[in-house]
């Protein structure tokens, strides 16, 4: 699990390095104060058909 806390948002885009993760399916969950969490799944290390 990777946990990243950002206190002072400067830009609407945050880049996360994925090249050190093993191949597989991952879930990214974004939690913003005062809003419901948003989760998305993504794949690392394999081409989508």
PDB file of N, CA, C, O and CB in Angstrom:
ATOM      1  N   UNK A   1       0.839  -1.156   0.000  1.00  0.00           N
ATOM      2  CA  UNK A   1       0.000   0.000   0.000  1.00  0.00           C
ATOM      3  C   UNK A   1       0.895   1.233   0.000  1.00  0.00           C
ATOM      4  O   UNK A   1       1.919   1.283   0.683  1.00  0.00           O
ATOM      5  CB  UNK A   1      -0.961  -0.010   1.206  1.00  0.00           C
ATOM      6  N   UNK A   2       0.483   2.223  -0.783  1.00  0.00           N
ATOM      7  CA  UNK A   2       1.169   3.507  -0.806  1.00  0.00           C
ATOM      8  C   UNK A   2       0.184   4.550  -0.299  1.00  0.00           C
ATOM      9  O   UNK A   2      -0.939   4.641  -0.793  1.00  0.00           O
ATOM     10  CB  UNK A   2       1.698   3.863  -2.246  1.00  0.00           C
ATOM     11  N   UNK A   3       0.598   5.325   0.672  1.00  0.00           N
ATOM     12  CA  UNK A   3      -0.240   6.397   1.200  1.00  0.00           C
ATOM     13  C   UNK A   3       0.466   7.714   0.971  1.00  0.00           C
ATOM     14  O   UNK A   3       1.632   7.880   1.328  1.00  0.00           O
ATOM     15  CB  UNK A   3      -0.548   6.188   2.708  1.00  0.00           C
ATOM     16  N   UNK A   4      -0.246   8.640   0.378  1.00  0.00           N
ATOM     17  CA  UNK A   4       0.334   9.949   0.084  1.00  0.00           C
ATOM     18  C   UNK A   4      -0.615  11.017   0.571  1.00  0.00           C
ATOM     19  O   UNK A   4      -1.769  11.061   0.146  1.00  0.00           O
ATOM     20  CB  UNK A   4       0.622  10.117  -1.432  1.00  0.00           C
ATOM     21  N   UNK A   5      -0.149  11.878   1.456  1.00  0.00           N
ATOM     22  CA  UNK A   5      -0.977  12.975   1.940  1.00  0.00           C
ATOM     23  C   UNK A   5      -0.472  14.277   1.339  1.00  0.00           C
ATOM     24  O   UNK A   5       0.727  14.556   1.337  1.00  0.00           O
ATOM     25  CB  UNK A   5      -0.969  13.042   3.491  1.00  0.00           C
ATOM     26  N   UNK A   6      -1.400  15.060   0.835  1.00  0.00           N
ATOM     27  CA  UNK A   6      -1.057  16.342   0.229  1.00  0.00           C
ATOM     28  C   UNK A   6      -1.834  17.411   0.985  1.00  0.00           C
ATOM     29  O   UNK A   6      -3.060  17.471   0.900  1.00  0.00           O
ATOM     30  CB  UNK A   6      -1.385  16.370  -1.317  1.00  0.00           C
ATOM     31  N   UNK A   7      -1.127  18.247   1.719  1.00  0.00           N
ATOM     32  CA  UNK A   7      -1.781  19.256   2.545  1.00  0.00           C
ATOM     33  C   UNK A   7      -2.152  20.514   1.769  1.00  0.00           C
ATOM     34  O   UNK A   7      -3.249  21.048   1.935  1.00  0.00           O
ATOM     35  CB  UNK A   7      -0.890  19.623   3.695  1.00  0.00           C
ATOM     36  N   UNK A   8      -1.258  20.977   0.938  1.00  0.00           N
ATOM     37  CA  UNK A   8      -1.470  22.228   0.218  1.00  0.00           C
ATOM     38  C   UNK A   8      -1.419  21.950  -1.283  1.00  0.00           C
ATOM     39  O   UNK A   8      -0.338  21.855  -1.862  1.00  0.00           O
ATOM     40  CB  UNK A   8      -0.408  23.296   0.622  1.00  0.00           C
ATOM     41  N   UNK A   9      -2.585  21.821  -1.909  1.00  0.00           N
ATOM     42  CA  UNK A   9      -2.660  21.479  -3.328  1.00  0.00           C
ATOM     43  C   UNK A   9      -2.269  22.682  -4.171  1.00  0.00           C
ATOM     44  O   UNK A   9      -2.875  23.747  -4.061  1.00  0.00           O
ATOM     45  CB  UNK A   9      -4.078  20.995  -3.705  1.00  0.00           C
ATOM     46  N   UNK A  10      -1.250  22.511  -5.017  1.00  0.00           N
ATOM     47  CA  UNK A  10      -0.770  23.569  -5.888  1.00  0.00           C
ATOM     48  C   UNK A  10      -1.253  23.388  -7.324  1.00  0.00           C
ATOM     49  O   UNK A  10      -1.380  24.355  -8.074  1.00  0.00           O
ATOM     50  CB  UNK A  10       0.740  23.621  -5.854  1.00  0.00           C
ATOM     51  N   UNK A  11      -1.520  22.134  -7.696  1.00  0.00           N
ATOM     52  CA  UNK A  11      -1.875  21.804  -9.070  1.00  0.00           C
ATOM     53  C   UNK A  11      -2.934  20.705  -9.026  1.00  0.00           C
ATOM     54  O   UNK A  11      -2.919  19.870  -8.122  1.00  0.00           O
ATOM     55  CB  UNK A  11      -0.617  21.353  -9.898  1.00  0.00           C
ATOM     56  N   UNK A  12      -3.848  20.697  -9.988  1.00  0.00           N
ATOM     57  CA  UNK A  12      -4.911  19.701 -10.012  1.00  0.00           C
ATOM     58  C   UNK A  12      -4.406  18.321 -10.438  1.00  0.00           C
ATOM     59  O   UNK A  12      -5.151  17.345 -10.352  1.00  0.00           O
ATOM     60  CB  UNK A  12      -6.015  20.151 -10.942  1.00  0.00           C
ATOM     61  N   UNK A  13      -3.154  18.222 -10.896  1.00  0.00           N
ATOM     62  CA  UNK A  13      -2.591  16.954 -11.352  1.00  0.00           C
ATOM     63  C   UNK A  13      -1.493  16.505 -10.396  1.00  0.00           C
ATOM     64  O   UNK A  13      -0.590  17.272 -10.062  1.00  0.00           O
ATOM     65  CB  UNK A  13      -2.038  17.081 -12.793  1.00  0.00           C
ATOM     66  N   UNK A  14      -1.584  15.262  -9.965  1.00  0.00           N
ATOM     67  CA  UNK A  14      -0.550  14.660  -9.121  1.00  0.00           C
ATOM     68  C   UNK A  14      -0.038  13.423  -9.840  1.00  0.00           C
ATOM     69  O   UNK A  14      -0.827  12.550 -10.201  1.00  0.00           O
ATOM     70  CB  UNK A  14      -1.101  14.302  -7.686  1.00  0.00           C
ATOM     71  N   UNK A  15       1.256  13.334 -10.052  1.00  0.00           N
ATOM     72  CA  UNK A  15       1.846  12.188 -10.752  1.00  0.00           C
ATOM     73  C   UNK A  15       2.391  11.197  -9.727  1.00  0.00           C
ATOM     74  O   UNK A  15       3.007  11.569  -8.728  1.00  0.00           O
ATOM     75  CB  UNK A  15       2.976  12.647 -11.727  1.00  0.00           C
ATOM     76  N   UNK A  16       2.139   9.926 -10.014  1.00  0.00           N
ATOM     77  CA  UNK A  16       2.595   8.844  -9.145  1.00  0.00           C
ATOM     78  C   UNK A  16       3.439   7.887  -9.977  1.00  0.00           C
ATOM     79  O   UNK A  16       2.992   7.430 -11.029  1.00  0.00           O
ATOM     80  CB  UNK A  16       1.388   8.099  -8.478  1.00  0.00           C
ATOM     81  N   UNK A  17       4.640   7.580  -9.528  1.00  0.00           N
ATOM     82  CA  UNK A  17       5.514   6.653 -10.234  1.00  0.00           C
ATOM     83  C   UNK A  17       5.002   5.225 -10.027  1.00  0.00           C
ATOM     84  O   UNK A  17       4.828   4.782  -8.892  1.00  0.00           O
ATOM     85  CB  UNK A  17       6.985   6.793  -9.743  1.00  0.00           C
ATOM     86  N   UNK A  18       4.764   4.510 -11.127  1.00  0.00           N
ATOM     87  CA  UNK A  18       4.252   3.152 -11.059  1.00  0.00           C
ATOM     88  C   UNK A  18       5.272   2.110 -11.503  1.00  0.00           C
ATOM     89  O   UNK A  18       5.011   0.913 -11.388  1.00  0.00           O
ATOM     90  CB  UNK A  18       3.018   3.036 -11.899  1.00  0.00           C
ATOM     91  N   UNK A  19       6.421   2.535 -12.003  1.00  0.00           N
ATOM     92  CA  UNK A  19       7.392   1.592 -12.574  1.00  0.00           C
ATOM     93  C   UNK A  19       8.010   0.661 -11.529  1.00  0.00           C
ATOM     94  O   UNK A  19       8.631  -0.335 -11.903  1.00  0.00           O
ATOM     95  CB  UNK A  19       8.492   2.358 -13.276  1.00  0.00           C
ATOM     96  N   UNK A  20       7.864   0.947 -10.245  1.00  0.00           N
ATOM     97  CA  UNK A  20       8.421   0.056  -9.223  1.00  0.00           C
ATOM     98  C   UNK A  20       7.388  -0.931  -8.687  1.00  0.00           C
ATOM     99  O   UNK A  20       7.703  -1.721  -7.797  1.00  0.00           O
ATOM    100  CB  UNK A  20       8.987   0.873  -8.075  1.00  0.00           C
ATOM    101  N   UNK A  21       6.146  -0.902  -9.217  1.00  0.00           N
ATOM    102  CA  UNK A  21       5.109  -1.824  -8.778  1.00  0.00           C
ATOM    103  C   UNK A  21       5.141  -3.104  -9.608  1.00  0.00           C
ATOM    104  O   UNK A  21       5.374  -3.049 -10.815  1.00  0.00           O
ATOM    105  CB  UNK A  21       3.730  -1.163  -8.871  1.00  0.00           C
ATOM    106  N   UNK A  22       4.910  -4.255  -8.977  1.00  0.00           N
ATOM    107  CA  UNK A  22       4.803  -5.485  -9.742  1.00  0.00           C
ATOM    108  C   UNK A  22       3.556  -5.456 -10.626  1.00  0.00           C
ATOM    109  O   UNK A  22       2.605  -4.728 -10.341  1.00  0.00           O
ATOM    110  CB  UNK A  22       4.771  -6.701  -8.804  1.00  0.00           C
ATOM    111  N   UNK A  23       3.565  -6.253 -11.701  1.00  0.00           N
ATOM    112  CA  UNK A  23       2.402  -6.339 -12.579  1.00  0.00           C
ATOM    113  C   UNK A  23       1.186  -6.782 -11.788  1.00  0.00           C
ATOM    114  O   UNK A  23       1.276  -7.633 -10.903  1.00  0.00           O
ATOM    115  CB  UNK A  23       2.666  -7.305 -13.745  1.00  0.00           C
ATOM    116  N   UNK A  24       0.050  -6.193 -12.121  1.00  0.00           N
ATOM    117  CA  UNK A  24      -1.187  -6.589 -11.451  1.00  0.00           C
ATOM    118  C   UNK A  24      -2.242  -5.504 -11.579  1.00  0.00           C
ATOM    119  O   UNK A  24      -2.045  -4.485 -12.241  1.00  0.00           O
ATOM    120  CB  UNK A  24      -0.926  -6.895  -9.976  1.00  0.00           C
ATOM    121  N   UNK A  25      -3.367  -5.754 -10.926  1.00  0.00           N
ATOM    122  CA  UNK A  25      -4.467  -4.804 -10.910  1.00  0.00           C
ATOM    123  C   UNK A  25      -4.458  -4.105  -9.554  1.00  0.00           C
ATOM    124  O   UNK A  25      -4.374  -4.759  -8.514  1.00  0.00           O
ATOM    125  CB  UNK A  25      -5.841  -5.512 -11.182  1.00  0.00           C
ATOM    126  N   UNK A  26      -4.543  -2.791  -9.567  1.00  0.00           N
ATOM    127  CA  UNK A  26      -4.481  -1.975  -8.376  1.00  0.00           C
ATOM    128  C   UNK A  26      -5.729  -1.103  -8.270  1.00  0.00           C
ATOM    129  O   UNK A  26      -6.416  -0.854  -9.260  1.00  0.00           O
ATOM    130  CB  UNK A  26      -3.216  -1.112  -8.381  1.00  0.00           C
ATOM    131  N   UNK A  27      -6.004  -0.652  -7.068  1.00  0.00           N
ATOM    132  CA  UNK A  27      -7.103   0.276  -6.829  1.00  0.00           C
ATOM    133  C   UNK A  27      -6.531   1.557  -6.245  1.00  0.00           C
ATOM    134  O   UNK A  27      -5.789   1.535  -5.264  1.00  0.00           O
ATOM    135  CB  UNK A  27      -8.175  -0.343  -5.879  1.00  0.00           C
ATOM    136  N   UNK A  28      -6.888   2.671  -6.864  1.00  0.00           N
ATOM    137  CA  UNK A  28      -6.501   3.994  -6.387  1.00  0.00           C
ATOM    138  C   UNK A  28      -7.725   4.604  -5.728  1.00  0.00           C
ATOM    139  O   UNK A  28      -8.788   4.676  -6.344  1.00  0.00           O
ATOM    140  CB  UNK A  28      -5.958   4.905  -7.554  1.00  0.00           C
ATOM    141  N   UNK A  29      -7.588   5.048  -4.476  1.00  0.00           N
ATOM    142  CA  UNK A  29      -8.682   5.694  -3.775  1.00  0.00           C
ATOM    143  C   UNK A  29      -8.262   7.108  -3.424  1.00  0.00           C
ATOM    144  O   UNK A  29      -7.228   7.328  -2.792  1.00  0.00           O
ATOM    145  CB  UNK A  29      -9.085   4.900  -2.508  1.00  0.00           C
ATOM    146  N   UNK A  30      -9.070   8.051  -3.839  1.00  0.00           N
ATOM    147  CA  UNK A  30      -8.821   9.465  -3.574  1.00  0.00           C
ATOM    148  C   UNK A  30      -9.798   9.931  -2.513  1.00  0.00           C
ATOM    149  O   UNK A  30     -11.014   9.826  -2.672  1.00  0.00           O
ATOM    150  CB  UNK A  30      -8.954  10.321  -4.871  1.00  0.00           C
ATOM    151  N   UNK A  31      -9.243  10.450  -1.425  1.00  0.00           N
ATOM    152  CA  UNK A  31     -10.081  10.974  -0.347  1.00  0.00           C
ATOM    153  C   UNK A  31      -9.844  12.470  -0.235  1.00  0.00           C
ATOM    154  O   UNK A  31      -8.714  12.927  -0.060  1.00  0.00           O
ATOM    155  CB  UNK A  31      -9.780  10.260   1.006  1.00  0.00           C
ATOM    156  N   UNK A  32     -10.917  13.212  -0.337  1.00  0.00           N
ATOM    157  CA  UNK A  32     -10.863  14.673  -0.246  1.00  0.00           C
ATOM    158  C   UNK A  32     -11.746  15.103   0.912  1.00  0.00           C
ATOM    159  O   UNK A  32     -12.867  14.611   1.047  1.00  0.00           O
ATOM    160  CB  UNK A  32     -11.317  15.355  -1.586  1.00  0.00           C
ATOM    161  N   UNK A  33     -11.268  16.001   1.741  1.00  0.00           N
ATOM    162  CA  UNK A  33     -12.033  16.456   2.902  1.00  0.00           C
ATOM    163  C   UNK A  33     -13.421  16.931   2.492  1.00  0.00           C
ATOM    164  O   UNK A  33     -13.575  17.724   1.562  1.00  0.00           O
ATOM    165  CB  UNK A  33     -11.286  17.579   3.628  1.00  0.00           C
ATOM    166  N   UNK A  34     -14.420  16.435   3.199  1.00  0.00           N
ATOM    167  CA  UNK A  34     -15.788  16.863   2.959  1.00  0.00           C
ATOM    168  C   UNK A  34     -16.473  16.190   1.782  1.00  0.00           C
ATOM    169  O   UNK A  34     -17.605  16.542   1.453  1.00  0.00           O
ATOM    170  CB  UNK A  34     -15.807  18.312   2.751  1.00  0.00           C
ATOM    171  N   UNK A  35     -15.807  15.215   1.128  1.00  0.00           N
ATOM    172  CA  UNK A  35     -16.399  14.533  -0.021  1.00  0.00           C
ATOM    173  C   UNK A  35     -16.253  13.025   0.140  1.00  0.00           C
ATOM    174  O   UNK A  35     -15.383  12.546   0.867  1.00  0.00           O
ATOM    175  CB  UNK A  35     -15.741  15.003  -1.341  1.00  0.00           C
ATOM    176  N   UNK A  36     -17.114  12.288  -0.548  1.00  0.00           N
ATOM    177  CA  UNK A  36     -17.034  10.831  -0.515  1.00  0.00           C
ATOM    178  C   UNK A  36     -15.782  10.365  -1.256  1.00  0.00           C
ATOM    179  O   UNK A  36     -15.400  10.981  -2.251  1.00  0.00           O
ATOM    180  CB  UNK A  36     -18.303  10.197  -1.136  1.00  0.00           C
ATOM    181  N   UNK A  37     -15.132   9.288  -0.795  1.00  0.00           N
ATOM    182  CA  UNK A  37     -13.964   8.754  -1.505  1.00  0.00           C
ATOM    183  C   UNK A  37     -14.333   8.293  -2.911  1.00  0.00           C
ATOM    184  O   UNK A  37     -15.455   7.852  -3.160  1.00  0.00           O
ATOM    185  CB  UNK A  37     -13.349   7.589  -0.720  1.00  0.00           C
ATOM    186  N   UNK A  38     -13.367   8.404  -3.830  1.00  0.00           N
ATOM    187  CA  UNK A  38     -13.530   7.951  -5.213  1.00  0.00           C
ATOM    188  C   UNK A  38     -12.463   6.898  -5.470  1.00  0.00           C
ATOM    189  O   UNK A  38     -11.281   7.144  -5.226  1.00  0.00           O
ATOM    190  CB  UNK A  38     -13.418   9.147  -6.241  1.00  0.00           C
ATOM    191  N   UNK A  39     -12.867   5.719  -5.964  1.00  0.00           N
ATOM    192  CA  UNK A  39     -11.932   4.627  -6.240  1.00  0.00           C
ATOM    193  C   UNK A  39     -11.974   4.252  -7.715  1.00  0.00           C
ATOM    194  O   UNK A  39     -13.041   4.205  -8.327  1.00  0.00           O
ATOM    195  CB  UNK A  39     -12.257   3.400  -5.367  1.00  0.00           C
ATOM    196  N   UNK A  40     -10.803   3.986  -8.275  1.00  0.00           N
ATOM    197  CA  UNK A  40     -10.664   3.531  -9.660  1.00  0.00           C
ATOM    198  C   UNK A  40      -9.648   2.406  -9.690  1.00  0.00           C
ATOM    199  O   UNK A  40      -8.657   2.439  -8.960  1.00  0.00           O
ATOM    200  CB  UNK A  40     -10.234   4.699 -10.610  1.00  0.00           C
ATOM    201  N   UNK A  41      -9.892   1.397 -10.539  1.00  0.00           N
ATOM    202  CA  UNK A  41      -8.936   0.315 -10.720  1.00  0.00           C
ATOM    203  C   UNK A  41      -8.096   0.580 -11.961  1.00  0.00           C
ATOM    204  O   UNK A  41      -8.571   1.166 -12.934  1.00  0.00           O
ATOM    205  CB  UNK A  41      -9.659  -1.047 -10.828  1.00  0.00           C
ATOM    206  N   UNK A  42      -6.825   0.137 -11.916  1.00  0.00           N
ATOM    207  CA  UNK A  42      -5.944   0.265 -13.070  1.00  0.00           C
ATOM    208  C   UNK A  42      -4.986  -0.920 -13.088  1.00  0.00           C
ATOM    209  O   UNK A  42      -4.780  -1.594 -12.079  1.00  0.00           O
ATOM    210  CB  UNK A  42      -5.164   1.613 -13.035  1.00  0.00           C
ATOM    211  N   UNK A  43      -4.410  -1.153 -14.259  1.00  0.00           N
ATOM    212  CA  UNK A  43      -3.515  -2.278 -14.466  1.00  0.00           C
ATOM    213  C   UNK A  43      -2.092  -1.782 -14.676  1.00  0.00           C
ATOM    214  O   UNK A  43      -1.866  -0.771 -15.340  1.00  0.00           O
ATOM    215  CB  UNK A  43      -3.974  -3.125 -15.661  1.00  0.00           C
ATOM    216  N   UNK A  44      -1.141  -2.502 -14.106  1.00  0.00           N
ATOM    217  CA  UNK A  44       0.276  -2.188 -14.269  1.00  0.00           C
ATOM    218  C   UNK A  44       0.960  -3.388 -14.916  1.00  0.00           C
ATOM    219  O   UNK A  44       0.732  -4.525 -14.502  1.00  0.00           O
ATOM    220  CB  UNK A  44       0.944  -1.831 -12.896  1.00  0.00           C
ATOM    221  N   UNK A  45       1.800  -3.146 -15.933  1.00  0.00           N
ATOM    222  CA  UNK A  45       2.656  -4.176 -16.483  1.00  0.00           C
ATOM    223  C   UNK A  45       2.061  -5.049 -17.560  1.00  0.00           C
ATOM    224  O   UNK A  45       2.665  -6.056 -17.927  1.00  0.00           O
ATOM    225  CB  UNK A  45       3.097  -5.019 -15.421  1.00  0.00           C
ATOM    226  N   UNK A  46       0.919  -4.707 -18.072  1.00  0.00           N
ATOM    227  CA  UNK A  46       0.313  -5.510 -19.129  1.00  0.00           C
ATOM    228  C   UNK A  46      -0.449  -4.594 -20.057  1.00  0.00           C
ATOM    229  O   UNK A  46      -1.073  -3.629 -19.615  1.00  0.00           O
ATOM    230  CB  UNK A  46      -0.617  -6.604 -18.547  1.00  0.00           C
ATOM    231  N   UNK A  47      -0.401  -4.891 -21.333  1.00  0.00           N
ATOM    232  CA  UNK A  47      -1.116  -4.080 -22.327  1.00  0.00           C
ATOM    233  C   UNK A  47      -2.578  -4.469 -22.344  1.00  0.00           C
ATOM    234  O   UNK A  47      -2.908  -5.654 -22.295  1.00  0.00           O
ATOM    235  CB  UNK A  47      -0.499  -4.249 -23.734  1.00  0.00           C
ATOM    236  N   UNK A  48      -3.459  -3.483 -22.413  1.00  0.00           N
ATOM    237  CA  UNK A  48      -4.887  -3.766 -22.541  1.00  0.00           C
ATOM    238  C   UNK A  48      -5.184  -4.135 -23.988  1.00  0.00           C
ATOM    239  O   UNK A  48      -4.579  -3.584 -24.907  1.00  0.00           O
ATOM    240  CB  UNK A  48      -5.748  -2.545 -22.090  1.00  0.00           C
ATOM    241  N   UNK A  49      -6.119  -5.071 -24.197  1.00  0.00           N
ATOM    242  CA  UNK A  49      -6.471  -5.461 -25.589  1.00  0.00           C
ATOM    243  C   UNK A  49      -7.180  -4.341 -26.331  1.00  0.00           C
ATOM    244  O   UNK A  49      -7.539  -4.503 -27.497  1.00  0.00           O
ATOM    245  CB  UNK A  49      -7.364  -6.713 -25.588  1.00  0.00           C
TER     246      UNK A  49
END
